[in-house]
Amino acid sequence: MEQVQALHERSLPTVTHPVLTSFESVFVRHLECERDEAFLTTMEAFIKSVVGNSYNISMRQVLFRKKSFDGKGTSGIEERGFFCSELIAKAFKECGLLVSEQASCQFMPSDFSKEGDKLKLRGEARLGDELMIMFDEDDIKAKRAQLKREEAELHKKEAEERFRQPEQQ
């Protein structure tokens, strides 16, 4: 299942992601569970179905949606935006680790903290200790500036290429 690891590495946001750089730090917890073939296949299918989806939080969903849709499956999920904790809750549900009628959008980041009481994982699955990741604001600003320069250069090259194409015909 090297593909899952490669997909996982490509889908992780960098520290320049605007959502992550909105905070001085974030906490992460490692999922500790049996990663058998069924788990990896299900997780890989879920990841592939949501890679590229937008980050989205809808207060309407958070306030009014109380139950999940009618069962498992990723049908229609490709166009859907996710809030961070909603995405993790949905992934856990898809893999059968989180059994809850509660809609995934009802899970908040605090539910995944060591003090959270809403998260009931199935079997031996558990979340490891909290690890804090702190961001260096100066490094983030420098990386953003570098990415903007690289993007501008790419757009310039693409424009030059489009300009040259009519001459070649």
Secondary structure per residue as TSV (DSSP state, phi and psi in degrees):
chain	resnum	aa	ss	phi	psi
A	1	M	-	360.0	37.3
A	2	E	H	-59.7	-27.0
A	3	Q	H	-62.5	-38.5
A	4	V	H	-63.1	-45.0
A	5	Q	H	-62.9	-44.2
A	6	A	H	-64.3	-42.9
A	7	L	H	-62.7	-42.2
A	8	H	H	-60.4	-45.2
A	9	E	H	-65.4	-38.0
A	10	R	H	-71.3	-27.6
A	11	S	H	-90.9	-8.0
A	12	L	S	-74.2	134.5
A	13	P	-	-72.2	149.3
A	14	T	-	-85.8	173.5
A	15	V	T	-68.1	-7.0
A	16	T	T	-90.6	-0.5
A	17	H	-	-61.8	129.8
A	18	P	T	-56.5	-34.5
A	19	V	T	-65.3	-45.9
A	20	L	G	-68.1	-36.7
A	21	T	G	-81.9	4.6
A	22	S	G	-78.3	-11.5
A	23	F	S	-121.8	153.3
A	24	E	S	-76.2	-27.6
A	25	S	E	-156.2	160.3
A	26	V	E	-135.2	159.8
A	27	F	E	-112.7	142.3
A	28	V	E	-127.8	153.6
A	29	R	E	-135.9	131.9
A	30	H	E	-77.4	132.9
A	31	L	E	-78.3	121.0
A	32	E	E	-108.1	110.5
A	33	C	S	-159.7	169.4
A	34	E	-	-72.3	125.6
A	35	R	-	-105.7	69.3
A	36	D	-	-79.7	178.5
A	37	E	H	-57.9	-41.6
A	38	A	H	-63.6	-43.4
A	39	F	H	-61.2	-49.5
A	40	L	H	-63.9	-40.0
A	41	T	H	-65.2	-44.8
A	42	T	H	-65.3	-44.3
A	43	M	H	-64.9	-41.5
A	44	E	H	-61.7	-44.1
A	45	A	H	-62.3	-41.7
A	46	F	H	-64.7	-47.3
A	47	I	H	-58.7	-46.0
A	48	K	H	-61.1	-32.7
A	49	S	H	-75.7	-19.1
A	50	V	H	-115.9	-10.1
A	51	V	T	-58.4	127.8
A	52	G	T	94.4	-10.7
A	53	N	-	-65.9	155.6
A	54	S	-	-78.8	157.0
A	55	Y	B	-82.4	128.1
A	56	N	-	-153.3	134.9
A	57	I	-	-127.0	125.8
A	58	S	-	-112.4	114.2
A	59	M	H	-62.1	-30.4
A	60	R	H	-61.6	-45.6
A	61	Q	H	-64.7	-46.7
A	62	V	H	-60.0	-41.1
A	63	L	H	-81.6	-32.1
A	64	F	H	-114.4	-25.9
A	65	R	-	-81.3	121.0
A	66	K	-	-108.0	-27.9
A	67	K	B	-122.4	156.4
A	68	S	-	-70.9	166.0
A	69	F	-	-64.9	176.8
A	70	D	S	-75.9	56.4
A	71	G	S	114.8	-172.9
A	72	K	S	-77.7	169.7
A	73	G	-	123.3	151.1
A	74	T	-	-104.2	13.0
A	75	S	T	-57.8	126.5
A	76	G	T	80.0	-2.7
A	77	I	G	-77.3	-18.1
A	78	E	G	-62.2	-28.9
A	79	E	G	-96.0	-5.9
A	80	R	-	-82.1	141.4
A	81	G	-	-92.5	154.3
A	82	F	B	-131.8	145.5
A	83	F	-	-86.0	152.9
A	84	C	H	-53.1	-53.9
A	85	S	H	-71.1	-28.9
A	86	E	H	-63.4	-41.7
A	87	L	H	-62.8	-43.8
A	88	I	H	-67.4	-43.2
A	89	A	H	-60.1	-42.6
A	90	K	H	-64.6	-42.3
A	91	A	H	-61.6	-44.9
A	92	F	H	-62.5	-39.2
A	93	K	H	-65.2	-44.8
A	94	E	H	-58.5	-36.1
A	95	C	T	-87.8	0.8
A	96	G	T	78.3	15.1
A	97	L	S	-87.5	-25.1
A	98	L	B	-121.6	114.4
A	99	V	-	-106.4	111.3
A	100	S	-	-159.0	137.4
A	101	E	S	-78.7	-14.0
A	102	Q	B	-65.7	135.9
A	103	A	-	-60.5	143.8
A	104	S	G	-57.7	-33.5
A	105	C	G	-70.0	-10.4
A	106	Q	G	-83.4	-8.9
A	107	F	-	-87.4	128.5
A	108	M	-	-105.6	159.8
A	109	P	G	-51.4	-36.6
A	110	S	G	-63.4	-24.0
A	111	D	G	-67.0	-20.6
A	112	F	G	-97.1	0.6
A	113	S	S	-79.2	168.5
A	114	K	T	-66.3	-20.7
A	115	E	T	-89.2	-10.4
A	116	G	-	-62.2	138.0
A	117	D	-	-115.7	-1.9
A	118	K	S	-85.0	-23.2
A	119	L	-	-87.1	110.9
A	120	K	-	-117.3	100.1
A	121	L	B	-85.1	147.4
A	122	R	-	-79.7	145.3
A	123	G	T	61.3	-135.1
A	124	E	T	-86.1	-2.4
A	125	A	-	-64.4	140.5
A	126	R	E	-157.0	164.2
A	127	L	E	-99.1	137.2
A	128	G	E	-73.3	-171.6
A	129	D	E	-63.5	155.0
A	130	E	E	-74.3	134.0
A	131	L	E	-119.5	127.8
A	132	M	E	-93.3	132.7
A	133	I	E	-112.1	118.9
A	134	M	E	-102.4	142.6
A	135	F	-	-105.3	139.3
A	136	D	-	-92.6	111.3
A	137	E	H	-58.5	-40.6
A	138	D	H	-64.7	-42.0
A	139	D	H	-63.8	-40.4
A	140	I	H	-65.1	-44.7
A	141	K	H	-61.4	-42.3
A	142	A	H	-64.6	-42.8
A	143	K	H	-66.2	-40.6
A	144	R	H	-61.0	-43.6
A	145	A	H	-62.6	-42.0
A	146	Q	H	-62.5	-44.9
A	147	L	H	-63.8	-37.5
A	148	K	H	-65.2	-41.4
A	149	R	H	-62.8	-44.6
A	150	E	H	-63.9	-39.6
A	151	E	H	-65.9	-42.0
A	152	A	H	-63.2	-41.2
A	153	E	H	-63.7	-41.2
A	154	L	H	-63.3	-44.9
A	155	H	H	-62.5	-38.5
A	156	K	H	-63.6	-44.8
A	157	K	H	-64.0	-40.6
A	158	E	H	-64.1	-40.5
A	159	A	H	-65.9	-41.9
A	160	E	H	-62.6	-40.4
A	161	E	H	-64.6	-42.5
A	162	R	H	-64.4	-36.3
A	163	F	H	-67.0	-38.2
A	164	R	H	-75.3	-28.5
A	165	Q	H	-57.0	-44.7
A	166	P	H	-60.3	-33.7
A	167	E	H	-65.9	-32.0
A	168	Q	H	-77.3	-17.3
A	169	Q	-	-82.5	360.0
